[in-house]
C-alpha cells in the first residue's frame, strides 16, 4: 500500500502539472478502487492531497508574480463558502450514487478538455469589447494594461462560478481546476498562463475549506495515506510541468480527456456491479 499510494499520487500530480487543473478527478477512483478506501474518506484524502500538490505549484508562481491575487482571492473566497455545502451534501447521498455522480462529473471534465483542445481559447488579457463605443457585452472587462475592472456585475459572476466550484470540490474531493481555468479565461478575460497559475492558488484555498468542513462533519482521514499520496503528487507535479513544456498542449489535453472517459466508465461499471 505504501508504494501504491505514492504511485497513485504521482499520477494525480502528473495530470495536474500537465494540464493546470483536472488531475483531481483521478484521485477518488484511485483511492477507492486502487487502495480500497471508502468513498467518503477518499473525498477527504483527495481534497488534502490535491490541495497540497497544488500548493507546490502555486508557491513558485506566486514568487514569479504569475498569480492574479485580487481575482483569485474573490474566486477562492466564494469557493471556500461553497466547499462546506458540498461536504454536507455528500453526507446525504448514498456512496454508490455519489460515485455515479462523480463519473458524470468526469464526463463533463473530458468534454471540456476535448473541446478546449479542438478549439483553443485565445486569451490576450483584454476582453474583445474593451475600448469599443458600444455597450459592453461581457460581464468582466479589462483595461488596455490587462488590469481587471472589478465591477459589481463582474464580481457577482466570479462569485457565482466560485461558489459552484467550491460545491463540486466539497462534494467530490476535486480541486475544481477543470472549472477554474476555463472560467478565468472566458469570464474574466485572463491570459492562459495567468489562469493556470491563479487556478492552482484558488485550488489550495478551496481545498483547505473543504478538508476543514470534512473533518468537522466527523469523517475519517488516514494521515499516512494522505501524506504518501501528497508526496507522490509533488513528484508528479514536477514531472508533469517538464513534460508539458516538451509536448503540444492540444494533444496532451485530448489524451487526458480519453483517460478521464475510460476511468469514468470503469467507475460506473464498478458502481453498478456492486
C-alpha positions as CSV (number, residue, x, y, z in Angstrom):
1,X,0.0,0.0,0.0
2,X,3.0,2.3,0.7
3,X,4.2,2.2,-2.9
4,X,0.7,2.2,-4.4
5,X,-0.2,5.4,-2.5
6,X,2.9,7.2,-3.8
7,X,2.3,5.9,-7.3
8,X,-1.3,7.0,-7.4
9,X,-0.4,10.4,-6.0
10,X,2.2,10.7,-8.7
11,X,-0.4,10.1,-11.4
12,X,-2.7,12.8,-9.9
13,X,0.2,15.3,-9.6
14,X,1.4,14.5,-13.1
15,X,-2.1,15.2,-14.6
16,X,-2.3,18.4,-12.5
17,X,1.1,19.6,-13.7
18,X,0.3,18.7,-17.3
19,X,-3.0,20.5,-17.6
20,X,-3.1,23.1,-14.8
21,X,-6.3,21.5,-13.5
22,X,-8.4,18.4,-13.7
23,X,-5.9,16.0,-12.1
24,X,-8.1,15.6,-9.0
25,X,-10.7,13.7,-10.9
26,X,-8.4,10.7,-10.8
27,X,-7.8,10.8,-7.1
28,X,-11.1,9.4,-5.8
29,X,-11.3,6.5,-8.2
30,X,-7.6,5.6,-7.5
31,X,-8.2,5.7,-3.7
32,X,-11.5,3.8,-3.8
33,X,-10.6,1.1,-6.3
34,X,-6.8,1.1,-6.0
35,X,-6.4,1.3,-2.3
36,X,-9.8,0.1,-1.1
37,X,-10.7,3.3,0.8
38,X,-14.4,4.2,1.3
39,X,-15.7,6.9,-1.0
40,X,-16.3,9.5,1.8
41,X,-12.8,9.1,3.3
42,X,-11.4,9.2,-0.3
43,X,-13.0,12.6,-0.8
44,X,-11.2,13.9,2.3
45,X,-7.9,12.4,1.3
46,X,-8.3,13.7,-2.2
47,X,-9.0,17.3,-1.0
48,X,-5.9,17.3,1.2
49,X,-3.6,15.7,-1.4
50,X,-4.8,17.8,-4.3
51,X,-4.6,20.9,-2.3
52,X,-1.1,20.1,-1.1
53,X,0.0,19.2,-4.6
54,X,-1.4,22.4,-6.0
55,X,0.4,24.4,-3.3
56,X,3.8,23.0,-4.6
57,X,2.9,24.5,-8.0
58,X,1.3,27.7,-6.7
59,X,4.2,28.9,-4.5
60,X,6.8,29.3,-7.3
61,X,4.2,31.0,-9.4
62,X,3.4,33.4,-6.6
63,X,7.1,34.2,-6.3
64,X,7.2,34.9,-10.0
65,X,4.1,37.1,-9.7
66,X,2.1,35.0,-12.2
67,X,-0.9,34.8,-9.9
68,X,-3.6,37.5,-10.2
69,X,-4.2,37.8,-6.5
70,X,-7.3,40.0,-6.5
71,X,-9.3,37.9,-8.9
72,X,-8.0,34.7,-7.3
73,X,-9.0,35.7,-3.8
74,X,-12.5,36.7,-4.9
75,X,-12.9,33.4,-6.7
76,X,-11.4,31.4,-3.8
77,X,-13.4,33.1,-1.0
78,X,-16.6,32.2,-2.9
79,X,-15.3,28.7,-3.3
80,X,-14.4,28.3,0.3
81,X,-18.0,29.1,1.2
82,X,-19.3,26.6,-1.3
83,X,-17.0,23.7,-0.2
84,X,-18.7,23.1,3.2
85,X,-22.0,23.0,1.4
86,X,-20.7,20.3,-0.9
87,X,-19.3,18.4,2.0
88,X,-22.7,18.5,3.8
89,X,-24.5,17.4,0.6
90,X,-22.1,14.4,0.3
91,X,-23.3,13.1,3.6
92,X,-26.9,13.0,2.3
93,X,-26.1,10.9,-0.8
94,X,-25.5,7.1,-0.7
95,X,-22.0,6.2,-1.6
96,X,-22.9,4.2,-4.7
97,X,-24.9,7.2,-6.0
98,X,-22.0,9.6,-5.1
99,X,-19.6,7.6,-7.3
100,X,-22.1,7.6,-10.2
101,X,-22.5,11.3,-9.9
102,X,-18.7,11.6,-9.8
103,X,-18.5,9.7,-13.0
104,X,-20.9,12.2,-14.6
105,X,-18.6,15.0,-13.5
106,X,-15.7,13.2,-15.1
107,X,-17.6,13.0,-18.4
108,X,-18.1,16.8,-18.2
109,X,-14.4,17.3,-17.5
110,X,-13.5,15.1,-20.5
111,X,-15.8,17.0,-22.8
112,X,-14.4,20.4,-21.7
113,X,-10.8,19.2,-22.1
114,X,-11.5,17.8,-25.6
115,X,-13.4,21.0,-26.7
116,X,-10.6,23.1,-25.3
117,X,-8.0,21.1,-27.3
118,X,-10.1,21.2,-30.5
119,X,-10.8,24.9,-30.3
120,X,-8.2,26.6,-28.1
121,X,-9.3,29.8,-26.4
122,X,-7.2,32.7,-27.5
123,X,-6.8,35.0,-24.4
124,X,-4.9,38.2,-24.9
125,X,-5.6,39.6,-21.4
126,X,-8.1,42.1,-22.7
127,X,-11.7,41.4,-23.5
128,X,-12.8,41.9,-27.1
129,X,-15.2,44.7,-26.3
130,X,-12.6,46.8,-24.4
131,X,-12.3,50.3,-25.9
132,X,-15.4,50.0,-28.2
133,X,-18.0,52.8,-28.0
134,X,-20.9,50.3,-28.0
135,X,-22.2,48.8,-24.7
136,X,-20.0,46.1,-23.3
137,X,-21.4,42.6,-23.8
138,X,-19.1,40.9,-21.3
139,X,-19.7,41.0,-17.6
140,X,-16.0,41.4,-16.9
141,X,-13.7,43.8,-18.8
142,X,-10.0,44.7,-18.7
143,X,-8.1,47.9,-19.3
144,X,-5.5,48.0,-22.0
145,X,-2.8,47.1,-19.5
146,X,-4.7,43.9,-18.7
147,X,-6.0,45.0,-15.2
148,X,-9.5,43.6,-14.4
149,X,-12.3,46.1,-14.0
150,X,-13.9,44.6,-10.9
151,X,-17.4,46.0,-11.3
152,X,-20.4,44.7,-9.3
153,X,-21.6,42.7,-12.3
154,X,-18.2,41.1,-12.8
155,X,-17.8,40.4,-9.1
156,X,-21.3,38.7,-9.0
157,X,-20.3,36.5,-11.9
158,X,-17.0,35.4,-10.4
159,X,-18.6,34.7,-7.0
160,X,-21.3,32.6,-8.6
161,X,-18.7,30.5,-10.5
162,X,-16.5,30.3,-7.4
163,X,-19.4,29.0,-5.3
164,X,-20.2,26.3,-7.9
165,X,-16.6,25.3,-7.9
166,X,-16.5,25.1,-4.1
167,X,-19.6,22.9,-4.0
168,X,-18.0,20.5,-6.6
169,X,-14.8,20.4,-4.5
170,X,-16.6,19.6,-1.3
171,X,-18.9,17.1,-2.9
172,X,-16.4,15.1,-4.9
173,X,-13.0,15.9,-3.5
174,X,-11.8,17.5,-6.7
175,X,-9.7,20.7,-6.8
176,X,-12.0,22.3,-9.4
177,X,-9.2,23.3,-11.7
178,X,-11.2,21.9,-14.7
179,X,-13.8,24.6,-14.0
180,X,-11.5,27.4,-12.7
181,X,-9.1,27.6,-15.6
182,X,-11.7,28.0,-18.4
183,X,-13.9,30.2,-16.1
184,X,-11.0,32.6,-15.5
185,X,-10.2,32.8,-19.2
186,X,-13.7,33.0,-20.5
187,X,-15.4,35.1,-17.9
188,X,-12.5,37.4,-16.7
189,X,-10.5,37.7,-19.9
190,X,-7.4,36.4,-18.1
191,X,-4.4,35.2,-20.2
192,X,-4.0,31.4,-20.1
193,X,-0.7,31.3,-18.3
194,X,-2.1,33.5,-15.6
195,X,-5.3,31.5,-15.4
196,X,-3.3,28.2,-14.8
197,X,-1.2,29.9,-12.0
198,X,-4.2,31.6,-10.4
199,X,-6.2,28.3,-10.6
200,X,-3.5,26.5,-8.5
201,X,-3.7,29.3,-5.9
202,X,-7.5,29.0,-5.8
203,X,-7.4,25.2,-5.5
204,X,-5.2,25.5,-2.4
205,X,-7.6,27.8,-0.6
206,X,-10.8,25.9,-1.6
207,X,-9.2,22.6,-0.6
208,X,-8.4,24.0,2.9
209,X,-12.1,24.9,3.3
210,X,-13.2,21.5,2.0
211,X,-11.0,19.5,4.2
212,X,-11.9,21.5,7.3
213,X,-15.6,21.0,6.8
214,X,-15.0,17.4,6.0
215,X,-13.2,16.9,9.4
216,X,-15.9,18.9,11.3
217,X,-18.5,16.6,9.8
218,X,-16.8,13.7,11.6
219,X,-15.4,12.0,8.5
220,X,-12.2,9.9,9.0
221,X,-9.0,10.7,7.0
222,X,-5.9,8.5,7.0
223,X,-2.9,10.8,7.7
224,X,-0.4,8.3,6.4
225,X,-2.2,7.7,3.1
226,X,-2.7,11.4,2.7
227,X,1.0,12.2,3.2
228,X,2.1,9.4,0.9
229,X,-0.4,10.4,-1.8
230,X,0.7,14.0,-1.4
231,X,4.4,13.0,-1.7
232,X,3.7,11.3,-5.0
233,X,1.7,14.4,-6.1
234,X,4.8,16.6,-5.6
235,X,6.9,14.3,-7.8
236,X,4.2,14.0,-10.4
237,X,3.6,17.8,-10.5
238,X,7.3,18.4,-11.3
239,X,7.3,15.7,-14.0
240,X,4.1,16.9,-15.5
241,X,5.4,20.5,-15.7
242,X,8.5,19.4,-17.5
243,X,6.6,17.2,-20.0
244,X,4.1,19.9,-20.6
245,X,6.8,22.1,-21.9
246,X,8.0,19.5,-24.4
247,X,4.7,18.4,-25.9
248,X,1.9,20.1,-27.7
249,X,-0.9,21.2,-25.4
250,X,-3.9,20.1,-27.6
251,X,-2.5,16.6,-27.9
252,X,-2.0,16.3,-24.2
253,X,-5.5,17.5,-23.5
254,X,-7.0,15.0,-25.8
255,X,-5.1,12.1,-24.3
256,X,-6.2,13.4,-20.8
257,X,-9.8,13.6,-21.9
258,X,-9.7,10.0,-23.2
259,X,-8.2,8.8,-20.0
260,X,-10.9,10.5,-17.9
261,X,-13.6,8.9,-20.0
262,X,-12.1,5.4,-19.5
263,X,-11.8,6.0,-15.8
264,X,-15.4,7.3,-15.6
265,X,-16.7,4.2,-17.5
266,X,-14.8,2.0,-15.0
267,X,-16.3,3.8,-12.1
268,X,-19.8,3.3,-13.5
269,X,-19.1,-0.4,-14.2
270,X,-17.9,-1.0,-10.6
271,X,-20.7,1.0,-9.1
272,X,-23.4,-0.9,-11.0
273,X,-21.7,-4.2,-10.3
274,X,-21.7,-3.7,-6.6
